Amino acid sequence: MTMTNPAVNKILVSGGSGLIGTSLVRSLTDDQIPLVRLVRRKPEKPEEVGWDPEAEEPVRELAALEGLRAAIHLSGANLSAHRWTAAYKEEIVHSRVGSTRALVRVLKRLKSPPEIFLCASAIGVYGDRGAEILTERSEPGTGFLAETCRAWEAEAERAAEVGGRVVHLRTGVVLARKGGALEKMLPLFRAGLGGRLGSGKQWMSWIVLSDLVRAVRHVVETDALRGPVNLVGPIPVTNAEFTRALGEAVHRPAVIPAPAFALRAALGEMADAAILASERVIPQRLAETGFRFEFPEIGAALKWLV
């Protein structure tokens, strides 16, 4: 990456304590990229600035946000942290749409707003689409996640009113050594109790965390990228293919399926929307701008991760 001049390369990150944010902050820090981190707790480090998305003035120290090159907004409640009750669905929406609205309001108050605004989104925007190949040019789908993502992206798009580039980071299933979906699956698979979910025919679009971080930085550096960008690997797999590859990676059979009815009984609406939904998404915009994945194939990726 070429971000080297502190005077023009200061980057704001909100939601920096999550799986993606932690890795992104580490990558930028390792390369000595100057950072401003928005935190909801009391700031403890020089680069931290307190903010409260619920407040009338979400950020009081606006001077600290002047002269940013980019703002990267990654906040959002964990989709799998709770069963999707009506209250938690409201929290999922508000944590994304509400926080984005608040941050855009802050950026509009700056004398020198950032040149680039990157906001998290998700491939859930496409909905359950079977084996249809989905690119950034595909129409959004239907359902709770799709509608949430559309509202989320609409709020982010308001940042274009102050000029600059707005990018919607449509992230797929993130695979990492620690945290995320893989960490939850590994104990079962290592015990030989893993298997496909439902029919196993649903498509799964995935990306290794290190490739995702590199892709986010590629987006910052690539002026041609604006609007939706799919942050997924180039070769999506079915759930059956994924579970077989994971079983091979841990040298255990993966033959014990989790029936769809059992998943629905245990997880409710989340099972259909986040586990059984089929999203065959490819990263067309990344490919068009020359991004190269270190881990394009699921077998090699899982063997490296586990």
C-alpha positions as CSV (number, residue, x, y, z in Angstrom):
1,M,0.0,0.0,0.0
2,T,1.1,3.6,-0.7
3,M,-0.3,5.5,2.3
4,T,2.8,7.1,3.6
5,N,2.3,10.9,4.0
6,P,0.8,11.6,7.5
7,A,-0.4,15.0,6.4
8,V,-2.8,13.7,3.8
9,N,-3.4,10.1,5.0
10,K,-5.1,10.3,8.4
11,I,-7.9,7.8,8.6
12,L,-10.9,7.6,10.9
13,V,-12.2,4.2,12.0
14,S,-15.4,3.7,14.0
15,G,-16.3,0.2,15.1
16,G,-12.7,-0.6,15.5
17,S,-13.1,-3.1,18.3
18,G,-14.8,-5.8,16.3
19,L,-13.3,-8.6,14.3
20,I,-12.7,-6.6,11.1
21,G,-12.0,-3.3,12.8
22,T,-9.3,-4.8,15.1
23,S,-7.4,-6.3,12.2
24,L,-7.8,-3.2,10.1
25,V,-6.5,-1.0,12.8
26,R,-3.6,-3.3,13.4
27,S,-2.7,-3.3,9.7
28,L,-2.8,0.5,9.5
29,T,-0.9,1.0,12.7
30,D,1.8,-1.5,11.5
31,D,2.3,0.7,8.4
32,Q,2.4,3.9,10.6
33,I,-0.8,5.3,9.0
34,P,-2.1,8.0,11.4
35,L,-5.5,7.1,12.9
36,V,-8.4,8.6,14.7
37,R,-10.6,6.0,16.4
38,L,-14.1,6.8,17.5
39,V,-14.9,5.1,20.8
40,R,-18.1,5.0,22.9
41,R,-16.2,4.6,26.2
42,K,-13.9,7.2,27.7
43,P,-10.9,7.8,25.4
44,E,-7.7,6.2,26.8
45,K,-5.2,6.8,24.0
46,P,-4.1,9.9,22.1
47,E,-5.7,8.7,18.8
48,E,-9.1,8.0,20.4
49,V,-12.0,10.4,20.3
50,G,-15.2,9.8,22.2
51,W,-18.5,9.7,20.4
52,D,-22.2,9.0,21.3
53,P,-24.3,8.2,18.2
54,E,-27.4,8.8,20.3
55,A,-26.5,12.4,21.3
56,E,-27.5,15.6,19.6
57,E,-23.8,16.3,19.1
58,P,-22.3,12.8,18.6
59,V,-18.7,14.2,18.6
60,R,-17.7,17.3,20.6
61,E,-14.0,17.4,19.6
62,L,-14.6,18.1,15.9
63,A,-11.1,19.6,15.5
64,A,-9.6,16.1,15.9
65,L,-11.6,15.0,12.8
66,E,-10.4,17.8,10.4
67,G,-8.1,16.9,7.6
68,L,-9.1,13.2,7.2
69,R,-8.3,11.4,4.0
70,A,-10.9,8.7,4.7
71,A,-13.5,7.7,7.2
72,I,-14.2,4.0,7.7
73,H,-17.4,3.1,9.5
74,L,-17.8,-0.5,10.7
75,S,-20.3,-0.3,13.6
76,G,-23.2,-2.8,13.9
77,A,-24.7,-5.2,16.4
78,N,-23.6,-8.9,16.0
79,L,-26.2,-10.7,13.9
80,S,-25.7,-14.0,15.7
81,A,-25.4,-12.7,19.2
82,H,-29.1,-13.2,20.0
83,R,-32.2,-14.8,18.7
84,W,-34.0,-12.3,16.4
85,T,-36.7,-11.1,18.6
86,A,-38.5,-7.9,17.5
87,A,-36.4,-5.9,20.0
88,Y,-33.1,-7.3,18.8
89,K,-34.1,-6.8,15.1
90,E,-34.7,-3.2,16.0
91,E,-31.2,-3.0,17.6
92,I,-29.7,-4.6,14.5
93,V,-31.2,-1.9,12.3
94,H,-30.5,1.0,14.7
95,S,-26.9,0.0,15.3
96,R,-26.3,0.3,11.6
97,V,-28.6,2.9,10.2
98,G,-28.7,5.1,13.3
99,S,-25.0,5.1,13.8
100,T,-24.3,5.8,10.1
101,R,-26.8,8.7,10.2
102,A,-25.0,10.1,13.2
103,L,-21.5,9.9,11.7
104,V,-22.6,11.4,8.4
105,R,-24.1,14.3,10.4
106,V,-20.7,14.8,12.1
107,L,-18.8,14.7,8.8
108,K,-21.1,17.3,7.4
109,R,-20.1,19.7,10.2
110,L,-16.4,19.5,9.3
111,K,-14.7,22.4,7.6
112,S,-12.6,19.8,5.7
113,P,-14.6,16.6,5.4
114,P,-12.9,13.3,4.3
115,E,-12.3,12.6,0.7
116,I,-13.6,9.0,1.1
117,F,-16.3,7.5,3.2
118,L,-16.3,3.7,3.5
119,C,-19.3,2.2,5.3
120,A,-19.8,-1.4,6.2
121,S,-22.7,-3.3,4.5
122,A,-23.2,-7.0,3.8
123,I,-24.0,-9.4,1.0
124,G,-27.3,-9.9,2.8
125,V,-28.5,-7.0,0.6
126,Y,-29.0,-9.6,-2.2
127,G,-31.3,-11.8,-0.2
128,D,-31.8,-15.6,-0.8
129,R,-31.1,-16.0,-4.6
130,G,-30.3,-19.7,-5.1
131,A,-27.6,-20.4,-7.6
132,E,-27.9,-17.0,-9.3
133,I,-24.5,-15.3,-9.8
134,L,-24.6,-12.0,-8.0
135,T,-22.3,-9.0,-8.7
136,E,-22.4,-5.3,-7.6
137,R,-24.7,-4.7,-10.5
138,S,-27.4,-7.2,-9.3
139,E,-30.6,-5.8,-7.8
140,P,-31.1,-6.0,-4.1
141,G,-33.3,-8.8,-2.7
142,T,-36.0,-9.0,-0.2
143,G,-36.3,-9.9,3.5
144,F,-35.1,-8.4,6.8
145,L,-31.4,-8.4,6.1
146,A,-31.8,-7.0,2.5
147,E,-34.1,-4.2,3.7
148,T,-31.7,-3.4,6.5
149,C,-28.7,-3.2,4.2
150,R,-30.6,-1.0,1.8
151,A,-31.5,1.5,4.5
152,W,-27.9,1.3,5.8
153,E,-26.5,2.1,2.4
154,A,-29.0,4.9,1.8
155,E,-27.8,6.7,5.0
156,A,-24.2,6.2,4.0
157,E,-24.9,7.7,0.6
158,R,-25.8,11.0,2.3
159,A,-22.1,11.5,2.9
160,A,-21.8,12.3,-0.9
161,E,-23.5,15.6,-0.2
162,V,-20.2,16.9,1.2
163,G,-18.3,15.7,-1.8
164,G,-15.9,12.8,-2.1
165,R,-16.3,9.2,-2.7
166,V,-18.8,6.9,-0.9
167,V,-18.3,3.1,-0.9
168,H,-20.5,0.4,0.5
169,L,-18.4,-2.5,1.8
170,R,-20.7,-5.6,1.1
171,T,-18.9,-8.2,3.3
172,G,-19.5,-11.9,3.1
173,V,-18.7,-14.6,5.7
174,V,-15.4,-13.7,7.2
175,L,-13.0,-16.5,8.1
176,A,-10.4,-15.9,10.8
177,R,-8.2,-17.9,13.2
178,K,-9.8,-16.1,16.1
179,G,-13.4,-14.8,16.2
180,G,-16.2,-15.0,13.7
181,A,-18.0,-18.0,12.3
182,L,-15.0,-20.4,12.0
183,E,-14.1,-20.2,15.7
184,K,-17.6,-21.3,16.6
185,M,-17.6,-24.2,14.1
186,L,-14.1,-25.6,14.8
187,P,-14.8,-27.4,18.2
188,L,-17.6,-29.5,16.6
189,F,-15.6,-30.3,13.5
190,R,-12.5,-31.2,15.5
191,A,-14.7,-33.6,17.5
192,G,-15.9,-35.2,14.3
193,L,-19.4,-33.8,14.8
194,G,-19.5,-31.3,12.0
195,G,-21.6,-31.5,8.8
196,R,-23.6,-29.6,6.3
197,L,-26.3,-27.2,7.4
198,G,-29.7,-27.9,6.0
199,S,-29.5,-29.3,2.4
200,G,-26.0,-28.0,2.0
201,K,-26.9,-26.7,-1.5
202,Q,-27.0,-23.1,-0.4
203,W,-24.2,-21.0,-1.7
204,M,-21.7,-19.4,0.7
205,S,-19.6,-16.4,-0.2
206,W,-16.6,-16.1,2.1
207,I,-13.3,-14.2,2.5
208,V,-10.3,-14.7,4.7
209,L,-9.9,-11.8,7.2
210,S,-6.4,-10.9,6.0
211,D,-7.7,-10.6,2.4
212,L,-10.6,-8.5,3.6
213,V,-8.3,-6.0,5.3
214,R,-6.1,-5.8,2.2
215,A,-9.3,-5.3,0.1
216,V,-10.5,-2.4,2.3
217,R,-7.1,-0.7,1.9
218,H,-7.3,-1.3,-1.9
219,V,-10.7,0.4,-1.9
220,V,-9.2,3.5,-0.2
221,E,-6.4,3.6,-2.7
222,T,-8.5,3.1,-5.8
223,D,-10.4,6.2,-7.0
224,A,-12.4,4.2,-9.5
225,L,-14.2,2.3,-6.7
226,R,-17.4,3.9,-5.5
227,G,-20.8,2.6,-4.6
228,P,-21.2,-1.1,-3.7
229,V,-18.1,-3.3,-3.6
230,N,-18.4,-7.0,-2.8
231,L,-15.8,-8.1,-0.2
232,V,-15.9,-11.8,-0.9
233,G,-13.4,-14.3,-2.3
234,P,-13.5,-15.1,-6.0
235,I,-14.8,-18.7,-5.7
236,P,-18.0,-19.1,-3.6
237,V,-18.8,-22.6,-2.5
238,T,-21.9,-24.5,-1.4
239,N,-22.3,-25.2,2.3
240,A,-21.7,-28.9,1.5
241,E,-18.4,-28.1,-0.2
242,F,-17.4,-25.8,2.7
243,T,-18.1,-28.4,5.4
244,R,-16.2,-31.1,3.4
245,A,-13.2,-28.8,3.1
246,L,-13.3,-27.9,6.8
247,G,-13.4,-31.6,7.7
248,E,-10.4,-32.3,5.5
249,A,-8.5,-29.4,7.1
250,V,-9.0,-30.7,10.6
251,H,-8.6,-34.4,9.5
252,R,-12.1,-35.4,10.7
253,P,-15.2,-36.6,8.9
254,A,-17.9,-34.0,8.4
255,V,-20.9,-36.2,8.0
256,I,-23.4,-35.2,10.7
257,P,-25.9,-32.8,9.2
258,A,-27.9,-30.1,11.0
259,P,-31.4,-30.4,9.5
260,A,-33.1,-27.2,8.5
261,F,-36.0,-27.8,10.8
262,A,-33.6,-28.1,13.8
263,L,-31.8,-24.9,12.9
264,R,-35.1,-23.1,12.6
265,A,-36.3,-24.4,15.9
266,A,-33.1,-23.3,17.6
267,L,-32.5,-20.0,15.9
268,G,-35.8,-18.8,14.5
269,E,-35.8,-16.3,11.6
270,M,-32.0,-16.0,11.8
271,A,-31.6,-19.6,10.5
272,D,-33.3,-18.8,7.2
273,A,-31.8,-15.3,6.7
274,A,-28.2,-15.9,7.8
275,I,-27.5,-19.7,7.6
276,L,-29.8,-21.3,5.0
277,A,-30.0,-18.4,2.6
278,S,-28.1,-18.9,-0.7
279,E,-25.9,-16.0,-1.9
280,R,-23.5,-16.8,-4.8
281,V,-21.7,-13.5,-4.8
282,I,-18.5,-12.6,-6.7
283,P,-16.2,-9.6,-6.3
284,Q,-16.5,-8.2,-9.7
285,R,-15.4,-4.6,-8.8
286,L,-12.3,-5.8,-7.0
287,A,-11.4,-8.0,-10.0
288,E,-11.9,-5.1,-12.4
289,T,-9.5,-2.9,-10.4
290,G,-6.7,-5.5,-10.2
291,F,-7.1,-6.8,-6.6
292,R,-5.4,-10.2,-6.1
293,F,-6.5,-12.6,-3.3
294,E,-3.9,-14.5,-1.3
295,F,-6.5,-17.1,-0.5
296,P,-8.9,-17.5,-3.5
297,E,-9.7,-21.2,-2.8
298,I,-11.5,-22.6,0.2
299,G,-9.4,-25.7,0.8
300,A,-6.1,-23.9,1.0
301,A,-7.7,-21.1,3.0
302,L,-9.0,-23.4,5.7
303,K,-5.8,-25.4,5.9
304,W,-3.9,-22.2,6.5
305,L,-6.4,-20.9,9.1
306,V,-6.7,-24.1,11.2
